[in-house]
């Protein structure tokens, strides 16, 4: 963290109030983020991904446990760390595209019915150049910009804002109540929120609606995990079940979104290739394969929603 000290993370006592409990969970995330930031700047393997995940955890808990804190502080932190998450996302999105491209080309060579098109030497070389080789350069540039931003005054102000909050937040009256019933109600709210968004999907399942369900599932997962993991281990199996249901929802829709965005990226690359007078048929074959994988992933969505519904019902009976 920055200049303000954050006390060491330790398990909270059973009689802790809700504010102290929530703060312990947030401090654990802050401590982990401080460890991850240098590794992300150094571009160590998976570091950007892990840091982005913890930024999302922080924002999720600030939202889920928001009623315990002064809203002006949590809103400001969520906004600042939303910006930070987008900076990380610029780098991470390129990494994901490269990973999906690599898997796709490997699969095309072995299993894809369009493999004769993709494997044709000239086409395969062009696809690899635009979907992998060019992305290596794009990743290098994006990461350099990310590193540059982390040395700017705005980044230091963001760290200071979080450190000050974690050292001495302003609590609401709700924060002084016993932790377990208050946090249990806040988790219940997140569970209902996720289920409500899932139930609104309907048959059309528009991309933006799916994205909102995905985010709600992610927030539920992180909030539920926070109350079963140290330092805030207040609940057991039913909370774990909620976390797993949120994770399943997030994973299904996250994989779907990755494939949809990859297909769009491939078609743009194909259009650039065609404009340059280069072979482009293989790009459509690769994009079509991504479309098919996206549709296949959505087949698991109904089961994920059913699991969430069962987990919510079990939580109500806690």
N, C-alpha and C positions, 0 to 999 in steps of 0.2 A: 504494500500500500504506500501512500505518500507520507507526509510528515506526521499526521495524526496516528497514534498507536492503536492497534486493535489487539485486545487482550487474547491470550491463548485460548484455543478452542477446547472445551471440555464438556462432558455430558452434563446436562442440566439436572437439578434435583427434581424429584417427583412433585414437590409442592410449588414449583416455579409458576409464576403468573404467565399469562399468554404472551405479553410483550417480551419478557425475557426469553421465553422459549422460541418465539419467532426470530428474535434478534440473534440467538445462538445459531440457528440454521443459516441466516443471512451472513453471519460472520464466517462460517465455515466455507461458504461459497466465495466470499471476498478473499479469504486466505488462499484458497486454491487458485483463484484468478491471478493473484499476485505471483504465484509460483509459475503459472503458465505463460504470462505475458512475455518474459524474456525468451522462452522457447519458441513462441510464435514469431517474435521479431527475428530470431535466428533461423526461422523456417525449418525447425526440426520436424521429423516425420509425424504427421497427424496433429501437430501442435495447434495450428490454426483451427482445425475442426474441434479439438477439445476446448479451446478457449471460447470459441463461438457458442458451444454447447453450454458452458458455464455462464456466459453472458445471458443466454436465454433462461437458464435456471434462475439467475438473479432477478431478471425482469418478471418471470412467472411468479416467484415468491413475493416480490413487491406488490404484484397485483392481487394474488390470492390472500395474502396477509395484510393487505392495504388498510382495512378497517382498524388495525391496531396502531397505525402511525398517522402523523400529520400528513394529510393528502398532498399538500404543496411540496413536501420533500419527496414523497414517493413518485409523484408525477414528474418532477424534475429529473430524478434519477432514471426513471424508465425512459424518458425522452433522450437523455444523454447516452444511456447505454443501448438504446435503440439505434442511435447513430453509429455507435461503436460496432454493434452487431452487423450493420450494413457494410461498414468498412471491412470487417472480417468476411462477410458474405461475398463481397466482390472477389476475394482471393479464393474462398472455399468453393464457390460455384464453378470456377474454372477447374479446380481439382476434381469435382464430381463429374463434370463433363468429360474430362480426360479418362477417369475411371470407367465411366459407362461406355465411352468409345472403345477403350481397350477391350473390355468384356465383349462388346458387340462384334468387333472384328475377329476376335478369337472364336466366338460362337459361330459367326458366319462361315468361317473356314471349315468348321466341323459339322454343323447341324443345319444351318439356315438353308431353306429351299432355294434362296436366291444366291447361293454361294458362287455359282458359276459367273455371275455378273461381278460380285464384289471381289472375287479372287483373280479376275483377269488382271494381269500385271500392271498395266497402265492405270486402270481404274483404282486398283488397290493402293497403289503408290500415291495417287492424288487424294484419296480418302484419308489415308494415314497422314499425309502432309498437312491437310487442312484441319483434321479433327484431333490430331495429337501433336505433331511437330510444331504447328503454329501456336497451339495452346501452351506449349512449354514456354515459348517466348512471351505470350500474353500473361502467363502466371508470374514469370520473373518480373515483368513490368508492374503488374498489380501489387505484388508483394513489396517491391521497392517503394511504391507510393504509400502502402500501408505503413511501412517502417518510417517513412518521412513524417507521416501524420502523427505517429506516436511520440515524436520529439517536439511537437508543437505545443504552445501554451494551452490550447484547448484540451489536449489530452491530459496534461497535468492538472488542469482545473477539474476534469472529470474524475480523476483519481482522488483528488482532494475532497470533492463533493461526497464521494462514497465513503472515504475514510472518516470524514466528520460525522456522517450519518451513523456509521457503524459504531463509532466511539460514544456518541451521545444523541440518540434520536429523540424526537418529541413524540410521546405516546398519546393516544386517545384514552378516555376512561375505560373502554372495553379491554385495554391491555392489562389492566390491573386484576382482571378476573382469573380464575383458575384456568390453567393452560388447556387441559384435556377437553373439557366440554366446548370451550371457545374455538379451539383449532379444529375440533371435530365438526362443528357447525360450518366453519369456513371451508373445510374440505368437502362437506356435503353440498355447499353452494357451487363449488367448482364441478362436482360430479353432475349436478342437475344442469349446469350450464352446458357442459359437453354433450350430455344426452339430448337436451333441447335442440341444440344445433344439429345434431345427427338426425333427429326426428324430422327436422324441417327440410331435409334434402329432397325428398320426393323422388320421382322417377327420372327427372332430367339430369340431376346431379351436375349442375353447372360448376365450372372450374373454381370460381370465386367462393361458392358455397362449400365446396370440398376443402378449399384452403382454410376457411374459417373453422371447419370441423377439425381439421388437422391441428390448428393452433390451439383449439380448446382442449383437444386430447393431450397435447404436449404440456399445457399448463396444468391440467389435472395430474398428469404423471409426475411432474416435478414437485407439485405441492404434496401429493401423497407420499412420494419417496422421502420428502423432507421430514415427515412425521414418523417414519419407520427406521430411518438411518441415524447413526450418531452424527451430531451430538443431541438430536431431538428424537429419541426413540420412545415415543409415547403410545404408539399403536402397533398392532400386529398384523395377522393374516388378512383381515378385511381391508385394511389400508393398502397392503401389498397387492391385493387383488384389484383394487381401484387403480393403482399405479401400473399394473400390468395391462389392464384394459386400456388405459390412456396410451400406454406405449404401443400396444397393438394397433390402435386407431392411427396414431401418429406414423408408425412404420408403414402401414398399408398405403396411406395417403401420401406419405413422403416419397415412397418408391414410385408411386403413380406419378406424382408431380415431377420427379427427376426424369422419368421417361418422356413425359409430355414436353418438358422444356428442352430435353435433348433432341427430340424429333424436330422441334421448331429451329433449334440451332443448326441441325444437319441440313434442313431444307434451305436455310439462309446460306450455308456454305456451298450447297449445290447450286444455288442461284448465282453466287459469285463465280463458281467454277464455269458455269455455262456462259456467263457474261464475258469471261476471259477466253472463251473458245476452247475450254478444256472439257474432257469427258465428265459427264455429270449423272449418268444413269444410276451408278452405284449409290449415290447419295440418297436417292428416293428409296432404294431398296433398304438401306440402313434406317432411314426415317420410318418406313413402313414397319420394320421389325420392332422399332421402339414403340410405335403406336400399338402394336399387337401386345407387347409386354405390358403397356399401361392398361389396356383393357383387361388383360388377364389378372393384373393386380387388383383391380376393382372387384373381381369376383369374390375376394376375401372380405370385402367391406361389410356385408350384411352380418357375417359371423362376428366380426369385430364389434359391431354395434350391439349385437345380442349379448356378447360377453360384457360389454359396458353396462347394459341394462341390468344384467344379473348382479354385477358388482355393486351398482347403485342400490339395488333392492337389499342386498346383504348389508351395505353400510347403513341403511335406514334402520336396520334391526340391531345395530351394535349396542 
